[in-house]
Amino acid sequence: MSTTDNTETTARRRGRRPAGQDTRTALVEAARAVFAETGYDGATVRAIATRAGVDAAMVNHWFGSKEGLFAQAVLELPFDPLDVQKALRNGPDDELGERIVRTFITRWDGAGGAVFVALIRSITGHEQAAHVLRDLFQRFFSALIDSLGSDRIPLRMNLCATQMVGLGMVRYVAKFEPLTTEDVEVLVRAIAPNLQHYLTGDIG
């Protein structure tokens, strides 16, 4: 076999990712990026597979369908809300707003913001994405507010959600500067007092 043949064979082998666990991981990461860019309706199996560097048939092999891949890549959150809740309650009640803002930003920043963006951009075309986002904030804030003994839990929960979803929209989706790249602690100091009011203040 000639040197040229060997080179071409090696190139082909490097160009096709083996159909193992690394393929699954690559598809999940690619799907998050594509869903974040286009939303659920705009994403195609071929585009996701191309981004991952694998054959489109691997989507069905690992996930059964685009819907199955979406569930794994976007609807499976990159953290456990219950674990986060427990951590947030470890501290003074009057500093809970600070801990929530700090945790929200650092967790989503750590995931590159892609999961949040994919959820937001998929809401209009995928009811399950809207359900996941609603359920996340309803369960998350309702439990925290209840533990504080505050009244009007549903209203407070929705007010908290508007604050944090709005922050996520501006930081990760619309990408308004300087908020997109602003230091976390600056945002904590600016936003936490308003969130704390929703949690424990008098809302009439």
N, C-alpha and C positions, 0 to 999 in steps of 0.2 A: 504494500500500500504506500502511496506517495505521501510526502510531507503535506502537500495540499489537501489530500483526502483526510489525513489525520486532523488537520486544522479545522476543516469543514465539519467533521464529525464532532469534534470538541465543541465547536460553536453551537451546533444543533442541540447537543446535550445541555449546554449552559442556558440556552434560550428556552427550554421547556422545564418548568419546575416539576420535580417529582410529585406524584399523586399521593402525598402523605400528609401528616399533620401540618407541615409548613405550608402546604397548599391551602388548607382550611384557614390558617391564620392570615395568610396573604389575602384571601378572599374577604375575610371579615374586615381587615384594614382597608382594602380597596373599596369595599361596599360603603363603609362609613364616609370615606372621602367623596364618593360619587353621590350618595344620598344627600350629603351636606351641600354639594354643589348644585344638584338638580331637583332634590326632593324625590319622593317615591315614584311619582308618575313619570318623571323625566329620566329616571335611571333605567338602563337596560342591562340585561344579563351579559350581553356581549361587551358593553363598555366596562362593566365591573371586572369581567374576566381579563380583558385587555390590560386594565390598570394593574391587575394582580400578576400578569404574565403567565396565565394559564389558559387552557382550553375552556370554552364556555360550558362544555359538558360537565366540568367539575362542579359547577353550581348545583346542578341536579344531583350529582353524585353525593355531595356533602350536605346539602340543605334541602333538596327536593324541589325547590322553586325559588323565584325571586322573593316571594313572601316569606319563605323559611329563612332565607339569608337576611332579610330585613329584620326579622324577629331576633336573630342572633347578634347582628351588628349594631342595631339601633335600639330595639326595645329592651334588650338586656343592658341595664345601666352599668356604668363602670364602677359603681360602688353600691354597697348595701345601705339603703335608707335607714333601716333600723339600727345598724351599727353607728351611723352618723348621729342619729337622734340621741343615743346613749352618751356619745362623746360630748355632744353639745350641752347636755344637762349637767355636765361636770364643771360647775362654776356658778358664780353669782347670777341670780335671775336678771338683775339690771344690766348685765353685760352679755345677755343672750343674743341680742341683735348683732353685736360685734362678732361673736363667735359664728353666727349663721352666715353673715356676709363673707367673713374670712374663709370659712370652710367651703361655701358655694364657689367662690372664685378660684381657690386653689385646687379643688377637685376637678372642676371643669377645665381649668387651665392645664392641669396635669393630663387630661384626656385630649388636649389640643382643641377643646371646644367643639370637636367634630360631632360628637353624639348629640349635644344640645342643638347644634345647627341642623343636623339631619332630622331631628324630631320636629323642630319649628317649620322647616321647609316641606315636611311631609304631611303636616296636619291637614291641609286643605284637600289632599288627595287620598288620605289614608286615615280612616276613622280610628284605627287602633293606635296610631301615633298620638292623636289628640287624647285618647283615653289614657295612655301611659303618662302623658304630661299632666293631665288633670289629677290622675290618681296619685302621682308622685307628690304633688304639692298639697293635695287634700289630706292624704294620710300623714305626710311629713309635718305640716304645720298644725293640723288639728290635734295631734298627739302632744306636740310641744305646748300649745296654748292651753290645752286641758290640764297639763301638768303644772301650769302656772296659776291655775285657779281663776283665770280671766273669764269674763262673760262674753256673750255674743260670738261664740267660737266660729261659726260659719262665715260671718262678716269679716272677722279678724283674719281668718285663714285666706280669704279671697284678697284682702288688702295686702297681706304679706306676699301672696303669689304675684300680684301686679308689680310689686317692687322688684322681686327677684327675676321674674320672667322678663320684665322690662330691661333690667340690667343685663341679662343674658342676650336679649335681642340687640342691644346697642353695642355690647362688647364683642360678641361673636358673630352676629349675623350682619347687621348694618355696618359695624366696625367704624363707629364714630371716633375720631381722634380728638383729644388725647385719651379718652376713656379706654380705648382698646388696649393701649400699652401702658396705662397709668399703673403706678405701684399699688400693690394690693392694700397696703396699710393706709394709703391716702384715700382709697375708695371706702375702706372700712370706716374711717373717721367721718367721711362725708355722708354715707348712706345709712349706717347703723342707727343713728338717733331716730330717723324716720321709721325704720323697721321696728325699733324698740317700742315706739309709740303704738304701732299696730299690735304689738304683742301684749303690752301691759298698760298702756295709757288709756285715758278717757276718750272714747270715740262716740259718746252721745247716745 
